Amino acid sequence: MTSGLKKRIEAREFVLTAEIVPPLSASGKQLLEEAAVLRGRVDAINVTDAASGRTTMSSFASAAILAANGYEPILQVTCRDRNRIALAGDLLGAAAQGVRNLLILHGDDPSGGDQPEAKGVFDLNSRELMALVRRMRDEGTLPSGRKIDSPPAFFIGGADVPRDPGPDFNPQGLIGKVEAGAGFVQTQFCFDLDVVRRYVDRLHEEGLTEKLGIIIGVGPVRSAKSARWMNENLFGVHVPESVIERLEKASSPAVEGQAICAELIAGLREIPGVAGAHIMAPGGGTGAIAAVLDRLAA
C-alpha cells in the first residue's frame, strides 16, 4: 500500500500534517482521543520519538495504533536510542503494521531529558539511516546483503530549518538527504512568510522543490513570553517582533496565537514550491491545533 501523503504531495496538493506527543501511558486511550480531534482534518499525524529525550509511549507502537484505527501516521525515528540492528527490525515491524511514512531525525541529546544518565547510541546519523531505509525499500536487502521478504514501502522524510538564504546559503544538507532517499521534509517553526518565499525560491533554483515536498512548520504560540523563549532556546527559530507585539496587545494571547497560525497557513498555500504546513503545539496539544483548523475552515 502506497503512502497517501506521498500521493498528495506528488499530485501537488497542499497537505496539512499535525504532531502528537505520545502519552506516558501503557494505554492507547489518550493517544486515540487526541487523534480523534484531528480525524479527517489533516492528511497525516506525526508521532514523536521521545522528543527532548523524555520517555513516552514508543513512537513505533503509537504509529501502529494510529494505523490500526484508520489514521495515516508519520513515524518519527531518531538515531539516538537504537543501533542499526534494532532500527531495521523495528522499521520492518512498523511496515508490517501499516506504517508508510517516516520522519528520520538525529534525536535530542538524552542529557537534557528526564533520564539524563541515559547513553545515546547514534550508531547511524540521519542520512545513513535514510540510506538504510532506502536500500531496504528499493533493493529489498540489508547492508549485509540479506534479502528481505516483502520489503517495506516507506515514504522517507527528513528535517530542515527554513532560513533567509544569504550569500553563503548552502543547501548541501538537503541535497544529501535527497541523495539518501528523502522525498519530503518537515521544517522547524517559521513565522515569517517572506523568509519562506526566499528560502523556497532558493531551493527551487537548486531543483530541490521538484524532488522534495517542502512542508513548513508552524504553530499557535500561546504568549509573547513563549515567543521570546522560542527565539532564545529553539535553534533556527525567529518569531518576528510584529508577531510578539500582536500577542502582547491581545486580550487572549492564546487565541491570537491561533489566529496568527491560521493566517500563516493561508499564506503558505499561496507560495509556489511549498507542499504544505506542519502544525506543532507542544504546549497546547491537539486542542490548540484543532482551534487553528477551525479558523482555517471558517
N, C-alpha and C positions, 0 to 999 in steps of 0.2 A: 504494500500500500504506500503510495507516494504522499509526501507531506503536503497538506492543504496550504500551509503557509508558503511553501515553495511555489505551488501553482499560482497563488495570488500575486506573489512578487513577480514571477515571470510574465504574468498577464498584465503587469503594470498597474495593478490595483493598489490603492493606498491602504496599507494594513495598520491595524491597531493591535498592539500587544500590551499586556499588563503583567505586573510582578506580584507574586505571593511569597511571603516568607513562611515556610512550613512551621507548624507549631512544635513546641517541645512537648510532645504527646505520643503515646502509643496507640492513639485512636485517630482514625481518619475523619472524624466527625467535624472538627473545626476547619480542617482543610477544605472539605466539601462545602461547608457553609459559606466560607469566603469565596470559593469558586462560583457558587450559585449566584452570587451578586453580579458576576461577570458573564454568565451564560448568555450566548447569543449577541453579546455586545462588543467582544473583542475577537480577533482572529486566532490568538494563541495566548497561553498563560505560562509565563516563566515561573519556575520554582528554584529558589536559591539553594546553593550548596554550602551550608554553614557559613553564611556571609559574616564578615568581620571576625571569623574564627570562633563563632558562637554555635554551640551544638543545637541542632533542631532535628526533627524527623528527617531522615535521609532524603535528599533530592531525588534519588533513583526511585525510592518507594513512593514518594509523593507524586512524581510524574506518572508512575504506573497506576496509582489510584485514580488520578485525573483521567488518564486514557481509558480506564475501565468504566468510567462513568460518563463517557461521551464528550470529553473535552480534548482540545489539542494542546498538549503541553510542550514547552521548550525546557528541556532538561539542562540545567546549568551543571557543568562538570569542572571542578578545579583540579589542578595538578598537585595541590597541597597535601592531600591525605592518602593517596594510593600510589603504589608503584605500577608499572606498565602491565604486569600480570593481572592485578586486581582491576585496573581500569578496563582492560579488554574484556574481562569476564563480566564485569558489571554492565558494560555497554551492550554486550550480546544479550544479557538478561533484560535490559531495558527495551531493546528492539523486539525481543520475543513477546513483550507485554504491550506492544503497540506504540512505543515512543518513536517519533520520527525526526524530531528537531533537537539539536544540541547547541548550547552556547558554551564554548570552551574558554576557560579563564585560567589565569595563573593562580589566583587564590590569595586571600589576605594572610598576612603573617600571623601564625597562631599565638604569638606572644602578646598580641593585642586582644585576644579573645577571652572567653570565660574559663578556659583552662590553659593559662599561659605557659605551663610546663610542658605542653604537648610539643612533639617534634614534627616539623614539616618534612614531607617526603620529597616532593619536587624531583621525582625520578625523570620526568619529562617536562619540558616547557610547553607553553600553549601551542606553539606552531608544530612542535614534534608530536604532540597529541593529536592535533588536526591531521597531520600526515599519517599517523597510525590509523585513525578512523577512516580516512580516505582510502587507504590500502585495504582495510577490512571490507569497505563498501565496494570499491571498484575492481579490486583484484581477487577478493574473496580469500585473502590469506593473512596470516600474522607475519610479522617481520622474520620469524624463523622459517617461513615457508609453509607452515601447516595450513591445510585447506580448511575453510570454514563452510560447514553445511548450512545453506540458506544465509548468505551474507546480509548484514543489516543495510537498510535503505535510508541512511541518515542525511538530513539537510544540515550542513555544518555551519555554525555561526561563530563569530569572534566579537571582540570588543574594540572600541576606539574612543578617542577623546576629540570631539569637534573643536577646532581652534582656528583663529584667524590665520590664514596662510600667508605669513610674511615672506620676505625674500629667501629665508633659509628653510622654508617649509619643505619637508621631505616625507612623502608617504610610503617610504620603503617598508615600514612595518606592516601597512595594509597590503602592499604588494606581496610581501612574504606570506601573509595569511591566505591570500588568494591562491598563491602557488602551492600552499599546504592543503588547500581544499575548501576554504571558506566560500560560502555562497551568499552570506549576509553578515552584517554587523549591527549590533545594537550599541549605541554610544552612551557615554556619560551624560549627565544632565546638561542641557544647553537652553538658556533663557533669552537668547538674542538671535532673532531671525536674520539679521544682516550678517552675523558671523556664520550662520548655517549656509546662507546663499554663497558667500565667498568660499567657504570650506567645500561645499558640494561642487561649485564651479571648478575649483582646483582639482578635485578628484575626477571630474568629467574630463578635464584636459589630459589626465593620465590614463583615461579609458577605464577607470575603475567603476563608474556608475553603470557601465554595461555588464560588468562581471559580478557586482555585489549589490544586494539590496541594502541600502543605507537607511537604517531605522534610527531616528533621532530620539534620545532620551529626554523626557520632560517629567514634570511632577508638580503637584499642588503644594507650594511652600506655605507653611502654617503661620508664619510671622516674620517680621523684619529680623528679629533675633535669630531665627532659624536660617534665614537667608545669609546673614553675616557669618554664622557658624559654617555654613557650606562654603563660603568664599575662603574661609581661613583653614578649613580642615579637609576638604574634598579635592583631590588632585584634579586639575584641569577644569574646575567649575568656577564660573564667574556669573553671579547674579547682578545684573546692571543696577546702578543706583536708582534709575527710574522705577524699576520693579520694587526695590526696597521702600522707596517713598510711597508708592501706592499701598503697600502693606502697612506702613506706619500710619497713614491717614485713614485707613478703612475702619469702620465701626466693628466689623468682624474680619480680622485679618485672614482667618482660615477660609472663609467664603470668598474673599478677594483673591486668595491664592488659587482657589479652584477656578475662578473666572479667568485669571491670567493664564493658567494652564490650558483651558479650553481655547482661548484666543491663540495661544502658540500652536496648538494642533491645527486649528483652522488655517493659520498662516503657513504651516508646513505643507499642507495639502496643495498649496499654490506654487511651491518651489520645485522646478524641474530637477529630477535626479534624486529626490527624497522618496524613499519607498514606503515610509510610514512613521509612526510615532510609538515609542515605548514608554508607558506610563508607570512611574515608580512612586510609591508613597510610603516609605519605610516607617514614618511616624504615624500615618493616618490609616494605613491598611486599605482594604478593598472598599470600605465605606467612602473614603475620600476619592478613590478612583471612580467609583460609581457616580459620585456627585459631579465630577468632571464630565463623565459620559452623558449624564442628564443634561448638562448645559450644551454639549455638542448636539444632542438630539433636538434640543429646543431651538 
